Amino acid sequence: MTMSLGAAIGVEVPIVLGPFGGVSSVELAAVVSDRGGLGSFGLYGYDAARIRQVAAELHARTRRPFALNLWVPTGDEAAPAESATATAFAKAAASVAPLFAEVGLEMPGLPDAFLPPFGEQVDAVLEARPAAVSFVFGVPPEDVVERTHRAGIVVIGTATTVDEALALEHGGVDVVVASGSEAGGHRTSFLRPPEQSLVGTMALVPQVVDAVGVPVVAAGGIAERRGVAAAAALGADGVQVGTAFLRTRQSAAPESHRQAIAAAAAHDTVLTRAMSGRLARGLPNRATRIVEESGAIAPFPTQNWLTGRFRAEASRLDRGELLSLWAGQSAALAQLDDAGAVFDELRAGFPPAH
């Protein structure tokens, strides 16, 4: 018999906060955890020292289970010194130069490294002892899974297809998040290109449930109680919700991002590589249009590092037209601005036992 999500992680309500890369908030994660769900914090780009700091803040803020999220290296993390990377960087830099000027920044040169070493991130996460570690963009290495299990930490993997779910189960993960194409943010496909892995939640979840023997969490297009009820009817053991929580005042998203979600219509989101070099779903703005029209999009992580420089300043200035406005297709349903209220609305979709 499949172990439930609650039994696996120790949560009362099988609601998982989507781990936002770049806009995660200790306060938001703690609210979800304190209400009985699984708060999550995305650690993309964080070095070991910053991971330890975040973990300490989370442990101080909540005594309930929470998850930390890491991106699995996929082999496309090119070294900055490589000539191909330098050429792509130069072309992409030229296309976004006006955006740097708009926020008063000088154009940066190539960094020594785009991302901190994955091994150092893993060491810091295991030292932090969260209840769970979630991974995106692949099956975590065997030794990482083994070390995580020895530490008594649950391993969560993210799948966009049935084949990916099977690969994750074979790789030893304890829980699979079935992420439908409606979900906001990056499409985390790893066996086939994301453009060939755009399976909707309604089709993906029941097929993953039938294929694997571990708890399945439905993600994508879920923003209120009706989505939760639908996920449960499809056989999901829980739900992961991003956009509805990102809309709330407890998230780290700038006000302009939260208001863009509040004003979104059902048809407004797009899939684009403009901001990171990887396919992601969000709301279009002037920055995405300028980058796409230039035709000069560097591969990940080069593009993500480059645009991240002006996006960070745009976030400080609250300039929504220059941000990555990640949002899922349920954005129009995300109308609550308090994380506790969102959690209560989602919880209402489960049977009374939850």
C-alpha positions as CSV (number, residue, x, y, z in Angstrom):
1,M,0.0,0.0,0.0
2,T,1.3,3.5,-0.9
3,M,2.3,5.6,2.1
4,S,0.4,8.8,2.3
5,L,2.1,12.2,1.9
6,G,1.2,13.1,5.5
7,A,2.8,9.9,6.8
8,A,5.9,10.3,4.6
9,I,6.6,13.9,5.7
10,G,4.6,14.4,8.8
11,V,2.2,17.0,7.6
12,E,-1.5,17.3,8.6
13,V,-2.8,18.7,5.3
14,P,-1.3,17.5,2.0
15,I,-0.8,21.1,0.6
16,V,2.7,21.8,-0.6
17,L,3.9,25.4,-1.3
18,G,5.6,25.7,-4.7
19,P,9.3,26.4,-4.2
20,F,9.8,29.7,-6.0
21,G,13.3,30.3,-7.3
22,G,14.2,33.9,-6.5
23,V,11.0,34.9,-4.8
24,S,10.7,32.4,-1.9
25,S,9.9,33.9,1.5
26,V,10.6,32.5,4.9
27,E,7.4,34.1,6.1
28,L,5.3,32.4,3.4
29,A,6.9,29.0,3.9
30,A,6.3,29.3,7.7
31,V,2.6,30.2,7.2
32,V,2.0,27.1,5.1
33,S,3.9,24.9,7.5
34,D,2.3,26.3,10.6
35,R,-1.2,25.6,9.1
36,G,-0.3,22.0,8.7
37,G,1.0,21.9,5.1
38,L,4.6,21.7,3.7
39,G,6.2,25.1,3.3
40,S,8.9,25.2,0.7
41,F,11.9,27.5,-0.1
42,G,13.6,27.6,-3.5
43,L,17.4,27.7,-3.2
44,Y,18.3,28.3,-6.8
45,G,21.7,30.1,-7.0
46,Y,22.2,30.1,-3.2
47,D,25.7,29.3,-1.9
48,A,26.2,27.2,1.2
49,A,26.4,30.2,3.6
50,R,23.1,31.6,2.3
51,I,21.4,28.2,2.5
52,R,22.5,27.9,6.1
53,Q,21.2,31.3,6.9
54,V,17.8,30.6,5.3
55,A,17.5,27.3,7.0
56,A,18.3,28.9,10.4
57,E,15.6,31.5,9.8
58,L,13.0,28.8,8.9
59,H,13.8,26.7,11.9
60,A,13.5,29.9,14.1
61,R,10.2,30.8,12.4
62,T,8.4,27.4,12.5
63,R,8.7,24.2,14.4
64,R,6.7,22.4,11.7
65,P,8.1,20.4,8.7
66,F,9.3,22.4,5.7
67,A,11.1,21.5,2.4
68,L,14.2,23.0,0.7
69,N,14.4,22.9,-3.1
70,L,17.4,22.3,-5.3
71,W,18.0,22.2,-9.1
72,V,19.7,19.1,-10.4
73,P,22.6,19.9,-12.7
74,T,21.7,18.8,-16.2
75,G,25.0,19.3,-18.0
76,D,24.0,22.6,-19.7
77,E,25.7,24.7,-17.0
78,A,28.5,25.8,-19.3
79,A,31.7,27.2,-17.9
80,P,31.9,31.0,-18.4
81,A,35.4,30.7,-19.9
82,E,34.3,28.6,-22.8
83,S,34.4,30.5,-26.1
84,A,30.9,29.4,-27.1
85,T,29.5,30.7,-23.8
86,A,31.4,34.0,-24.1
87,T,30.0,34.5,-27.6
88,A,26.4,33.7,-26.5
89,F,26.9,36.0,-23.5
90,A,28.1,38.9,-25.7
91,K,25.1,38.6,-28.1
92,A,22.6,38.3,-25.3
93,A,24.2,41.2,-23.4
94,A,23.8,43.5,-26.4
95,S,20.1,42.6,-26.6
96,V,19.4,43.6,-23.0
97,A,21.8,46.6,-22.8
98,P,18.8,49.0,-22.9
99,L,17.2,47.3,-19.9
100,F,20.4,47.6,-17.9
101,A,20.5,51.3,-18.7
102,E,16.8,51.7,-17.8
103,V,17.6,50.7,-14.2
104,G,20.9,52.6,-14.0
105,L,23.2,49.6,-14.1
106,E,26.4,49.1,-16.1
107,M,26.7,46.0,-18.3
108,P,28.4,43.2,-16.4
109,G,31.3,41.0,-17.7
110,L,31.5,37.2,-17.5
111,P,31.5,36.0,-13.9
112,D,33.9,33.4,-12.6
113,A,31.0,31.0,-12.2
114,F,27.3,31.2,-13.0
115,L,26.1,28.9,-10.1
116,P,27.5,27.6,-6.8
117,P,28.8,24.0,-6.8
118,F,25.9,21.6,-6.4
119,G,27.8,19.4,-3.9
120,E,28.2,22.3,-1.6
121,Q,24.5,23.1,-1.8
122,V,23.6,19.5,-1.0
123,D,26.0,19.5,2.0
124,A,24.4,22.7,3.4
125,V,20.9,21.4,2.9
126,L,21.6,18.1,4.6
127,E,23.3,20.0,7.5
128,A,20.1,22.0,7.8
129,R,17.9,18.9,8.3
130,P,14.6,20.0,6.7
131,A,11.8,17.5,6.7
132,A,12.1,17.1,2.9
133,V,14.3,18.1,0.0
134,S,12.7,18.6,-3.4
135,F,14.5,18.4,-6.7
136,V,13.7,19.7,-10.1
137,F,15.2,19.2,-13.6
138,G,16.1,15.5,-13.1
139,V,16.7,12.5,-10.9
140,P,19.0,13.5,-8.0
141,P,22.3,11.6,-8.0
142,E,22.3,8.2,-6.3
143,D,24.7,9.2,-3.6
144,V,22.6,12.3,-2.8
145,V,19.5,10.2,-2.4
146,E,21.3,7.8,-0.2
147,R,22.8,10.5,2.0
148,T,19.4,12.3,2.2
149,H,17.7,9.1,3.3
150,R,20.4,8.4,5.9
151,A,19.7,11.8,7.4
152,G,16.1,10.9,7.7
153,I,15.0,13.4,5.1
154,V,12.2,12.7,2.5
155,V,13.2,13.1,-1.1
156,I,10.7,14.7,-3.5
157,G,11.2,14.7,-7.3
158,T,9.3,16.6,-10.0
159,A,8.0,15.0,-13.2
160,T,6.3,16.5,-16.3
161,T,5.7,13.1,-18.0
162,V,5.0,9.5,-16.9
163,D,8.4,8.4,-18.0
164,E,10.0,11.0,-15.8
165,A,7.9,9.9,-12.8
166,L,9.1,6.3,-13.4
167,A,12.7,7.4,-13.6
168,L,12.3,9.3,-10.3
169,E,10.8,6.3,-8.6
170,H,13.5,4.1,-9.9
171,G,16.0,6.7,-8.6
172,G,14.7,6.3,-5.1
173,V,12.5,9.4,-4.5
174,D,9.8,9.1,-1.9
175,V,7.2,11.5,-3.4
176,V,6.6,12.5,-7.1
177,V,5.2,15.9,-8.0
178,A,3.3,15.6,-11.3
179,S,3.6,19.0,-12.8
180,G,1.1,19.7,-15.5
181,S,1.8,22.2,-18.3
182,E,-0.5,24.7,-16.7
183,A,2.0,25.4,-13.9
184,G,3.8,28.7,-13.6
185,G,7.5,29.1,-13.7
186,H,10.0,26.7,-15.4
187,R,9.0,23.6,-17.1
188,T,11.3,21.1,-15.3
189,S,11.3,18.4,-18.0
190,F,14.5,16.3,-18.2
191,L,14.0,13.3,-20.4
192,R,12.7,15.1,-23.5
193,P,12.7,18.8,-24.4
194,P,10.0,20.7,-22.5
195,E,8.2,21.6,-25.7
196,Q,7.6,17.8,-26.2
197,S,6.6,17.3,-22.6
198,L,3.6,19.7,-22.2
199,V,1.1,17.3,-20.7
200,G,-1.8,18.9,-18.9
201,T,-2.5,18.2,-15.2
202,M,-5.8,16.4,-16.0
203,A,-4.1,13.9,-18.2
204,L,-0.8,13.7,-16.3
205,V,-1.8,13.1,-12.8
206,P,-4.0,9.9,-13.1
207,Q,-1.4,8.3,-15.4
208,V,1.4,9.0,-13.0
209,V,-0.8,7.7,-10.1
210,D,-1.3,4.5,-12.1
211,A,2.4,4.2,-13.0
212,V,4.2,4.6,-9.6
213,G,3.9,3.3,-6.1
214,V,4.9,6.4,-4.2
215,P,2.6,9.3,-3.2
216,V,1.8,11.7,-6.1
217,V,1.3,15.4,-5.6
218,A,-0.6,17.2,-8.4
219,A,0.7,20.6,-9.6
220,G,-0.5,23.0,-12.2
221,G,-3.7,24.9,-12.5
222,I,-4.7,24.5,-8.9
223,A,-5.5,27.8,-7.1
224,E,-8.7,27.1,-5.0
225,R,-10.9,24.3,-3.6
226,R,-12.2,23.1,-6.9
227,G,-8.7,22.4,-8.2
228,V,-7.9,20.5,-5.0
229,A,-11.1,18.4,-5.3
230,A,-10.3,17.6,-9.0
231,A,-6.7,16.5,-8.0
232,A,-8.1,14.3,-5.3
233,A,-10.6,12.8,-7.8
234,L,-7.7,12.1,-10.2
235,G,-6.0,10.0,-7.4
236,A,-3.4,12.6,-6.2
237,D,-2.3,12.3,-2.6
238,G,-1.8,16.0,-2.3
239,V,-1.4,19.3,-4.2
240,Q,1.4,21.7,-4.8
241,V,0.3,25.3,-5.3
242,G,2.5,28.2,-6.5
243,T,0.7,31.1,-8.2
244,A,-2.1,31.5,-5.6
245,F,0.5,31.8,-2.9
246,L,2.8,34.0,-5.0
247,R,-0.1,36.4,-5.2
248,T,-0.2,36.9,-1.4
249,R,1.5,39.7,0.6
250,Q,3.6,37.1,2.4
251,S,5.5,36.2,-0.7
252,A,8.7,37.9,-1.7
253,A,7.3,38.9,-5.1
254,P,7.3,42.7,-5.7
255,E,3.9,44.4,-5.6
256,S,3.9,44.9,-9.4
257,H,4.3,41.1,-9.8
258,R,1.5,40.3,-7.4
259,Q,-0.8,42.9,-9.1
260,A,0.0,41.4,-12.5
261,I,-1.2,38.0,-11.2
262,A,-4.3,39.7,-9.7
263,A,-5.1,41.3,-13.1
264,A,-4.4,38.3,-15.3
265,A,-7.0,36.7,-17.6
266,A,-7.2,33.0,-18.3
267,H,-5.4,33.4,-21.7
268,D,-2.6,35.8,-20.6
269,T,0.3,33.4,-19.7
270,V,2.9,32.5,-22.3
271,L,5.8,30.0,-22.5
272,T,9.1,31.7,-23.1
273,R,12.9,31.2,-22.8
274,A,13.5,34.9,-22.8
275,M,14.5,35.5,-19.2
276,S,16.4,32.3,-18.3
277,G,17.2,30.4,-21.4
278,R,14.9,27.6,-20.3
279,L,11.2,27.3,-21.1
280,A,9.0,28.9,-18.4
281,R,5.4,30.0,-18.0
282,G,4.6,33.6,-17.0
283,L,3.0,36.8,-18.0
284,P,4.5,38.7,-20.9
285,N,5.9,42.1,-20.4
286,R,8.2,44.6,-22.1
287,A,11.4,42.8,-21.1
288,T,10.3,39.4,-22.5
289,R,9.2,41.1,-25.8
290,I,12.5,42.9,-26.2
291,V,14.5,39.8,-25.6
292,E,12.3,37.6,-27.8
293,E,12.4,40.1,-30.7
294,S,16.2,40.3,-30.5
295,G,16.5,36.6,-31.2
296,A,19.6,36.6,-29.0
297,I,18.8,34.3,-26.1
298,A,21.8,32.6,-24.5
299,P,21.4,29.0,-23.1
300,F,20.8,28.5,-19.5
301,P,22.4,29.4,-17.1
302,T,24.1,32.2,-19.0
303,Q,20.8,34.0,-19.9
304,N,19.4,33.6,-16.4
305,W,22.5,35.0,-14.8
306,L,22.6,37.9,-17.2
307,T,19.0,39.0,-17.0
308,G,19.1,38.3,-13.2
309,R,21.4,41.3,-12.8
310,F,18.8,43.8,-14.1
311,R,15.9,41.9,-12.7
312,A,17.2,42.2,-9.2
313,E,17.4,45.9,-9.5
314,A,14.0,46.1,-11.2
315,S,12.6,44.1,-8.2
316,R,14.1,46.6,-5.8
317,L,12.5,49.4,-7.9
318,D,9.3,47.4,-8.3
319,R,9.4,47.7,-12.1
320,G,7.0,44.9,-13.3
321,E,7.8,45.5,-17.0
322,L,11.4,44.3,-16.3
323,L,10.7,41.3,-14.1
324,S,10.1,37.6,-14.6
325,L,6.4,37.6,-14.0
326,W,6.1,33.8,-13.4
327,A,2.5,32.7,-13.2
328,G,0.4,29.7,-14.0
329,Q,-2.8,29.4,-16.0
330,S,-4.8,29.6,-12.8
331,A,-3.7,33.2,-12.2
332,A,-7.2,34.5,-12.8
333,L,-8.4,32.3,-9.9
334,A,-5.7,33.7,-7.5
335,Q,-7.6,36.5,-5.9
336,L,-6.7,36.2,-2.3
337,D,-3.9,38.3,-0.9
338,D,-3.3,36.5,2.4
339,A,-1.5,33.2,2.5
340,G,-3.5,31.9,5.4
341,A,-6.7,32.6,3.5
342,V,-5.4,30.8,0.5
343,F,-4.4,27.8,2.6
344,D,-7.9,27.6,4.1
345,E,-9.5,27.9,0.7
346,L,-7.4,25.0,-0.7
347,R,-8.0,22.9,2.4
348,A,-11.8,23.2,1.8
349,G,-11.3,21.1,-1.3
350,F,-10.3,18.0,0.6
351,P,-12.7,15.6,2.3
352,P,-13.5,16.6,5.9
353,A,-10.8,14.3,7.3
354,H,-8.2,16.8,6.1
